[in-house]
Amino acid sequence: MTNHTVLQEDKRLTRQASLQREVLTHLALHGPTNRMRIYSGFDETPLEEIAPVLAELRQLGYMEVGPLDLMLLTSSGKEWLKSGN
């Protein structure tokens, strides 16, 4: 990998972690939220950038999808937020 490629990957991972924290913080403050409202709440973020973040949060067990496509913060997600990661 070139230095440029490494820097781009570092930037992408930093942005992804920031988005994860933003989504979980939103859920902590506002409670269960419809997926489309999450998408529209991040107007500046392209859908192709936020969708993988939501999928990863689900895979990690920090968020789950309930009835009516509501995104729910799990207890693991709360703990992750508290830990300051």
C-alpha positions as CSV (number, residue, x, y, z in Angstrom):
1,M,0.0,0.0,0.0
2,T,1.2,3.5,-0.8
3,N,1.2,6.2,1.9
4,H,-1.6,7.9,0.0
5,T,-3.7,4.7,0.1
6,V,-3.0,4.2,3.8
7,L,-4.0,7.8,4.6
8,Q,-7.3,7.4,2.6
9,E,-8.1,4.3,4.5
10,D,-7.3,5.9,7.9
11,K,-9.6,8.8,6.9
12,R,-12.4,6.4,5.9
13,L,-12.1,4.5,9.1
14,T,-12.1,7.7,11.2
15,R,-15.2,8.9,9.4
16,Q,-16.9,5.6,9.8
17,A,-16.3,5.6,13.6
18,S,-17.6,9.2,13.8
19,L,-20.8,8.2,12.0
20,Q,-21.2,5.2,14.2
21,R,-21.0,7.4,17.3
22,E,-23.4,10.0,15.7
23,V,-26.0,7.3,14.9
24,L,-25.8,5.7,18.4
25,T,-25.9,9.2,20.1
26,H,-29.0,10.1,18.0
27,L,-30.7,6.8,19.1
28,A,-29.7,7.4,22.7
29,L,-31.2,11.0,22.7
30,H,-34.3,10.4,20.5
31,G,-35.2,6.7,21.1
32,P,-36.3,4.3,18.4
33,T,-36.0,6.0,15.0
34,N,-37.2,4.9,11.6
35,R,-34.4,4.0,9.2
36,M,-35.5,6.7,6.7
37,R,-35.4,9.4,9.4
38,I,-31.8,8.3,10.2
39,Y,-30.9,8.6,6.5
40,S,-32.6,12.1,6.3
41,G,-30.9,13.2,9.6
42,F,-27.6,12.8,8.0
43,D,-28.3,15.0,5.0
44,E,-24.6,15.8,4.4
45,T,-23.7,12.1,4.3
46,P,-24.3,10.1,1.2
47,L,-26.6,7.0,1.5
48,E,-23.8,4.8,0.3
49,E,-21.7,6.0,3.3
50,I,-24.3,5.7,6.0
51,A,-25.9,2.4,5.0
52,P,-22.8,0.3,5.7
53,V,-22.4,2.1,9.1
54,L,-26.0,1.0,10.0
55,A,-25.3,-2.6,8.8
56,E,-22.1,-2.7,10.9
57,L,-23.8,-1.4,14.0
58,R,-26.4,-4.1,13.6
59,Q,-23.7,-6.8,13.1
60,L,-21.8,-5.6,16.2
61,G,-25.0,-5.8,18.2
62,Y,-25.0,-2.1,19.1
63,M,-28.3,-1.5,17.3
64,E,-31.2,-3.6,16.1
65,V,-34.1,-3.2,13.8
66,G,-37.6,-3.6,15.3
67,P,-41.1,-3.4,13.9
68,L,-41.8,-0.7,11.3
69,D,-38.1,-0.5,10.4
70,L,-37.3,1.2,13.7
71,M,-33.7,1.4,14.7
72,L,-33.2,0.6,18.4
73,L,-30.2,1.2,20.6
74,T,-29.2,-2.0,22.4
75,S,-27.6,-2.2,25.8
76,S,-24.3,-3.1,24.1
77,G,-24.7,0.1,22.1
78,K,-25.3,2.1,25.3
79,E,-22.2,0.6,26.8
80,W,-20.1,1.4,23.7
81,L,-21.2,5.0,23.9
82,K,-20.3,5.2,27.7
83,S,-16.9,3.7,27.0
84,G,-16.0,6.6,24.8
85,N,-14.8,4.5,21.9
